[in-house]
């Protein structure tokens, strides 16, 4: 892409609307000052003192937030509990201009929540304690799945893309159950003017009629008995082709520092990553790439252009030095300029 085309895609993506379906998680970060430690009178155990706290939307919520940073209108469809964490998650989404009114509230579920204690003081580098995860580990009720399906059928006519985020490890315990996957495949086959993409941590091989996005390890594990964290590119390509034949749609594999791989009917494309130097913040790269690809396709980009934008967005987010979780369009353009100057 030249700069004019890149700006056109970013401009058009701000006119699109995307439905994000899947597992929304509340990230709760607790800042603990070790100098303020107290001890409980009853047990004598330490009582760590939280001096600051912040909450962010995670998993599907993180991708929704990045899409909003591009200017894309976003509607969310997931399941939360009838609890304070559910209220806080919805408040976080609304604060970012995301339409969360379609979220299903289930009284028998916990709102998925990830609690990350961070030890910090003025004299030491902050470091993280073990994370605490809260989520329901029982299968999703059939009535809740049917509520999701009914809302999905109503909302699909209002969007240019449906982005499914399958993040919960336990089978049938997250939003994206077998019943919902079957319904998504049926809806995708009937709405060919809408882009359907699925980002799956655990089960990329179970989707049909949608563009599957996964990392290299997930892609290979879905096809072969191989759990390497850094499989060779040739093996990734073979696994991606097998997934493409299963899904009937292109497969996009995120390769980290090696870029992205796209397999479709015309063949295979390896798009190298955007080289970056200096300190990096490694979190958020895959979420940024997923959001950028979806936004670009809604804006009329080709698959090659969408993947290029995905690489630029991933590079932009890991090079950020502030605390915002999403790359902004002007930072993506700046990354494009830095990349072109280095060629």
C-alpha positions in Angstrom: 0.0 0.0 0.0 1.0 3.6 -0.6 0.2 6.2 2.0 -2.9 7.4 0.2 -4.4 3.9 0.1 -3.5 3.3 3.7 -5.3 6.5 4.8 -8.3 5.6 2.6 -8.7 2.2 4.3 -8.4 3.8 7.8 -10.9 6.5 6.8 -13.4 3.9 5.5 -12.9 1.6 8.5 -14.3 4.5 10.7 -17.6 4.2 8.8 -18.0 0.5 9.4 -19.8 -1.4 12.2 -18.5 -4.7 13.6 -20.3 -7.2 15.9 -17.8 -8.7 18.3 -19.2 -12.0 19.7 -17.5 -14.2 22.3 -15.8 -14.3 25.7 -15.5 -10.9 27.3 -13.2 -10.7 30.4 -12.8 -8.0 33.0 -9.1 -7.3 33.7 -8.6 -5.9 37.2 -5.1 -4.6 37.9 -4.3 -4.0 41.6 -1.2 -1.9 42.5 0.2 -3.0 45.9 2.6 -0.9 48.0 4.9 -3.3 49.9 5.7 -0.6 52.4 2.1 -0.4 53.6 1.8 -4.1 54.5 -0.5 -4.9 57.5 -1.2 -8.1 59.4 -4.5 -9.5 60.3 -5.1 -9.8 64.1 -6.9 -13.1 63.9 -4.5 -15.0 61.8 -1.3 -13.0 61.7 -1.2 -13.4 57.9 -0.1 -10.4 55.8 -2.8 -8.1 54.4 -1.4 -6.5 51.3 -2.6 -2.9 50.8 -4.0 -1.9 47.4 -3.2 1.8 46.7 -4.6 2.0 43.2 -6.7 -0.1 40.9 -7.7 0.0 37.2 -10.0 -2.1 35.1 -9.9 -2.9 31.4 -12.0 -5.0 29.0 -10.0 -8.1 28.0 -10.2 -11.0 25.5 -13.1 -10.0 23.1 -13.4 -6.7 25.0 -9.8 -5.9 24.2 -10.4 -6.4 20.5 -13.6 -4.4 20.6 -11.6 -1.5 22.3 -9.0 -1.6 19.5 -11.7 -1.5 16.8 -13.1 1.6 18.5 -9.7 3.2 18.5 -9.8 2.8 14.7 -13.1 4.7 14.8 -15.1 1.6 13.9 -18.5 1.3 15.5 -18.7 -1.8 17.7 -21.6 -3.8 19.1 -20.8 -6.5 21.6 -22.5 -9.9 22.2 -21.4 -12.0 25.1 -22.4 -13.4 28.5 -21.8 -11.7 31.9 -23.0 -12.5 35.4 -25.5 -10.6 37.3 -22.7 -9.2 39.5 -20.5 -6.2 40.1 -17.8 -7.4 37.7 -20.4 -7.6 35.0 -21.5 -4.0 35.8 -17.9 -2.8 35.7 -17.2 -4.6 32.4 -20.2 -3.0 30.7 -19.2 0.4 32.2 -15.7 0.0 30.6 -17.2 -0.8 27.2 -19.6 2.1 27.3 -16.7 4.4 28.3 -15.0 3.5 25.1 -18.1 4.2 23.0 -19.0 0.6 22.5 -22.6 -0.5 22.3 -22.9 -3.2 25.0 -26.7 -3.4 25.2 -26.9 -6.8 23.5 -24.9 -8.5 26.2 -26.7 -11.4 27.8 -26.9 -11.4 31.6 -27.0 -14.9 33.2 -27.7 -15.1 36.9 -26.0 -18.6 37.0 -22.7 -17.3 35.7 -19.7 -15.4 37.0 -18.5 -12.6 34.9 -15.1 -13.8 33.7 -12.5 -11.7 35.6 -8.7 -11.7 35.7 -7.1 -10.2 38.7 -3.5 -9.1 38.4 -1.7 -7.9 41.6 1.3 -5.7 40.9 3.9 -4.9 43.6 5.3 -1.4 43.1 7.2 1.1 45.2 9.2 4.2 44.5 12.5 2.3 44.9 11.9 -0.9 42.8 10.7 -2.0 39.4 7.1 -3.1 39.5 6.6 -6.8 39.2 3.5 -9.0 38.9 2.2 -11.6 41.4 0.4 -14.7 40.4 -2.8 -14.0 38.5 -6.3 -14.9 39.9 -8.9 -16.0 37.3 -12.6 -16.1 38.0 -15.0 -17.8 35.5 -17.8 -20.3 35.4 -16.5 -23.9 34.8 -19.8 -25.5 34.0 -21.4 -25.7 30.6 -23.3 -22.7 29.3 -27.1 -23.2 29.8 -29.0 -24.0 26.5 -31.4 -21.1 27.2 -28.4 -18.7 27.4 -27.1 -20.0 24.1 -30.5 -19.6 22.5 -30.6 -16.0 23.7 -27.2 -15.4 22.1 -28.4 -17.0 18.8 -31.6 -14.9 18.7 -29.6 -11.7 19.2 -27.0 -12.7 16.7 -29.7 -13.3 14.0 -31.1 -9.8 14.7 -27.8 -8.0 14.7 -26.1 -9.6 11.7 -28.1 -7.5 9.3 -26.7 -4.3 10.9 -23.0 -4.9 10.5 -20.3 -5.4 7.9 -18.4 -8.0 9.9 -18.9 -10.5 12.7 -15.8 -11.2 14.7 -15.9 -14.2 17.0 -13.5 -14.5 19.9 -13.2 -18.0 21.5 -11.0 -17.5 24.6 -12.3 -19.9 27.4 -10.2 -23.1 27.7 -12.9 -25.4 29.0 -15.0 -26.9 26.2 -18.7 -25.7 26.2 -18.0 -23.4 29.3 -17.5 -20.2 27.3 -19.8 -18.3 24.9 -18.7 -20.1 21.8 -20.3 -23.5 22.2 -20.8 -26.2 19.6 -24.4 -25.1 19.1 -23.3 -21.5 18.6 -20.5 -22.5 16.1 -23.1 -24.4 14.0 -25.4 -21.4 14.0 -22.5 -19.1 13.0 -21.7 -21.3 10.1 -25.3 -21.3 9.0 -25.7 -17.5 9.3 -22.4 -17.0 7.5 -23.5 -19.1 4.6 -26.7 -17.1 4.3 -25.1 -13.6 4.7 -22.3 -13.6 2.2 -22.1 -9.8 2.2 -20.9 -9.9 5.8 -17.3 -10.8 6.8 -17.1 -13.6 9.4 -13.9 -14.0 11.3 -13.0 -16.2 14.2 -10.1 -15.8 16.6 -9.8 -19.0 18.7 -7.3 -19.8 21.4 -8.2 -23.4 21.7 -10.4 -24.7 18.9 -9.6 -23.0 15.5 -10.2 -26.3 13.7 -13.9 -26.5 14.7 -15.2 -23.5 12.8 -16.8 -23.6 9.4 -17.7 -20.9 6.8 -15.6 -18.3 8.6 -12.1 -16.9 8.2 -10.1 -18.4 11.0 -7.3 -16.4 12.7 -4.9 -18.1 15.1 -1.2 -18.1 16.0 1.2 -20.6 14.7 1.1 -23.0 17.7 -2.7 -23.1 17.7 -2.9 -23.6 14.0 -0.5 -26.6 14.0 -2.0 -28.1 17.1 -5.5 -28.1 15.5 -4.3 -30.4 12.8 -1.2 -32.3 13.9 0.0 -33.9 17.2 2.5 -31.1 17.6 2.6 -28.6 20.4 5.8 -26.7 19.5 5.7 -23.0 20.6 7.7 -22.1 17.4 6.8 -24.6 14.6 8.7 -24.3 11.3 6.9 -22.1 8.7 6.5 -25.0 6.3 4.6 -27.0 8.9 2.4 -24.0 9.7 1.6 -23.6 6.0 0.6 -27.2 5.7 -1.6 -27.0 8.8 -3.2 -23.7 7.6 -4.1 -25.4 4.3 -5.7 -28.2 6.1 -7.8 -25.7 8.1 -8.7 -23.8 5.0 -10.1 -27.0 3.5 -12.2 -27.7 6.6 -13.5 -24.1 7.0 -14.0 -23.4 3.3 -12.5 -19.9 3.9 -9.1 -18.3 4.1 -6.9 -18.9 7.2 -4.7 -16.2 8.7 -1.9 -17.2 11.0 -0.1 -14.7 13.2 3.6 -15.6 13.4 4.9 -13.0 15.9 8.2 -11.6 14.8 7.9 -13.6 11.6 4.8 -11.6 10.5 1.6 -13.2 9.2 0.7 -16.1 6.9 -2.5 -16.2 4.7 -3.7 -19.3 3.0 -6.6 -19.1 0.5 -7.7 -20.7 -2.8 -5.1 -18.8 -4.8 -2.2 -20.0 -2.7 -0.2 -18.9 0.3 1.2 -15.4 1.2 3.8 -14.7 3.8 3.7 -11.1 4.9 6.9 -10.3 6.9 6.5 -8.3 10.1 7.3 -4.6 10.3 10.9 -4.4 11.7 11.1 -2.3 14.9 13.9 -1.3 17.1 14.3 0.0 20.7 12.2 -1.0 23.7 9.0 -2.8 23.1 5.8 -3.7 25.0 5.0 -7.2 23.8 1.3 -7.4 24.9 -1.6 -6.6 22.6 0.1 -7.4 19.2 -2.2 -10.2 18.2 -5.4 -8.4 19.4 -4.3 -5.4 17.4 -3.6 -7.5 14.3 -7.0 -9.2 14.5 -8.9 -5.9 14.9 -7.0 -4.3 12.1 -7.7 -7.1 9.6 -11.4 -7.0 10.4 -11.6 -3.2 10.1 -9.6 -3.3 6.8 -11.9 -5.9 5.2 -14.9 -3.8 6.2 -13.2 -0.9 4.5 -12.9 -2.7 1.2 -9.3 -3.7 1.5 -7.9 -6.8 -0.2 -6.8 -9.7 1.9 -3.1 -8.7 1.2 -3.8 -5.1 2.3 -5.7 -6.2 5.4 -2.8 -8.4 6.5 -0.4 -5.5 5.9 -2.5 -3.3 8.1 -2.5 -6.0 10.7 1.3 -6.1 10.7 1.5 -2.3 11.0 -1.0 -2.3 13.9 0.9 -5.0 15.7 4.1 -3.1 15.3 2.5 0.2 16.4 1.1 -1.3 19.6 4.3 -3.0 20.8 6.3 0.3 20.2 3.9 2.4 22.3 5.3 3.9 25.4 2.1 5.2 27.0 -0.6 3.2 28.9 -3.3 3.2 26.2 -4.1 -0.3 25.1 -4.8 0.3 21.4 -2.9 1.8 18.5 -4.4 4.9 16.9 -4.6 5.5 13.1 -2.0 8.3 13.2 0.4 5.9 14.9 -0.2 3.3 12.3 0.6 5.9 9.6 3.7 6.9 11.5 4.8 3.3 11.6 4.2 3.0 7.9 6.5 6.0 7.3 9.2 4.6 9.5 9.0 1.2 7.7 9.2 2.8 4.2 12.2 5.0 5.2 14.0 1.9 6.3 13.5 0.0 3.0 
